[in-house]
């Protein structure tokens, strides 16, 4: 009996200690962030992380417990039992080690612990790996093999304790093991309280780095993979109460107030350039007195510049939907991955098609990545042109696709062709070069990241100058806007408002006069604002607001992994839904921001359920 209990105990403790061991590695790997907190706070990382570490240990001990129960009546040779255990522990080792190594490398870019979102990118592994350098691959493989070697050694020693002798009183042993199974169940569940094991159990601080450090990445990944669709994760009040509150954030305070007209025509051709990761913290950066986004800053004086504009999410798939469909990003899913729902989303392409416009989308990479093409066709785009449909001899390209200079030239030719056809058009280009690994045919700055963003900016400047001297310029509205922000400078929290502050600029002969718009707004406001200027109906865009209507509320709203942020001229609030806590705030009425964010978040999922 003792040997059987000892085997289960050692299997659990060995796994638990190896889960705990991930924390010091993570803290040392991100030393520049760990150095900013106290030793006591680092100690609390371990204390608060023990719960999820124990839960994962419980998960991985279930099979050994079941095998011990089977061994009470099935008397195979020790060799057979050890082989079965080594196969099982080998699978566990590979899984845990892969999660450990990938999470360690991705946290730098994602700003949150690994979760099931990774699976969305594995459908196109070659594209998903495009951001990873050879050195990064080697480094993470070393972490993988190092951790796997230690973990498998621990499990190999554990298998040596497996009891193969018969039990004199198997039913008495079974009763003890069933009690032990009950204890294991409580461990996996997270205790006897009403709250089951979830990542919020590791949260203890308003410093999100500490909360993330305490969170077990194996738990974070596996729990999100087996989680439900997440449509009911953010219920804060009744749906009826949400609908009542939502009116305050979406309806004008004075129905007779008209939107300001900023265009000199109601039927311009519309050219949209979605700039990859182009956040204000990067475009506003200076190197030796020179802007990284020098052309964007110069052109901002020639058109309509939106000073306080924010992305609604943290990924391209969500940002694209916010821009083109006026639908907010979700913190735990991506609506663009749901083709049966996408087809019922509103979209600029579909709205303009009713006014006789054609629509097209150009992208230098693979449009199948993250279901982009399926979404675009579902919402009414006439054509989607990616690297598989174009050939640009001699063009610089990376594993992501063609560089921005080649694609802007292609886009210009496409616009001129559309102009010659004589039909009004809406066409979009998604840039690519301001994305990891930041490899570009350009050498302005020594800082690789800043240089890549300066390259995209240089392409923008050249494109605009060419377009100005073409017949397309006079009746065209050109919109430059980012798909999402970026965590720059290094260490900027993935939830910080600055992370979501992005540029938006309207240019072209259709713009009546240059101006700067200081009102706060976000990507979901683009569609209704544009359609209002074109005097086209837009009532189906329930979330977005016409930025130029002075009677509408002015604010920015965004979501990140399990959280949201709200910002306006009076202040801001950032809320973490996992920890159920406010992690950053400014202004006199933070509770109003919290209510606004929760209402918008719950309303988002109410609308998703309707699709």
Secondary structure, DSSP 8 states (H G I E B T S, - for coil): -HHHHHHHHHHHHHHHHHHHHHHHHHHHHTHHHHTTS-HHHHHHHHHHHHHHHHHHHHHHHHHHHHHHHHHTT----HHHHHHHHHHHHHHHHHHHHHHHHHHHHHHHHHSS---TTHHHHGGGHHHHGGG--HHHHHHHHHHHHHHHHHHHHHHHHHHTT---S--TTHHHHHHHHHHHHHHHHHHHHTSSSSS-S-GGGG---S-HHHHHHHS-HHHHHHHHHSS---TTS---S-HHHHHHHHHHHHS-S-TT------BS-SS-EEEEEEETT-BHHHHT-EETTEETTHHHHHHTTTSEEEEEEE-S-SSHHHHHHHHHH-----SS--GGG-HHHHTTS--HHHHHHTTT-EEEEEESS-TTGGGHHHHHHHTT-SEEE-TTT---TT--B-SS-B-HHHHHHHHHHHHHHHHHH-S-EEEEEE--SSSTT---S--S-SSHHHHHHHHHHHHHHHHHHHHHTSTTSTTEEEEEEES-----STT--TT-HHHHEE-EEEESTTB-S-EEEEEEEETTHHHHHHHHHTT---TT--S---TT-TTS---EEEEETTEEEEEETTEEEEEETTTTEEEEEESS-HHHHHHHHHHHHHHHHHHHHH-
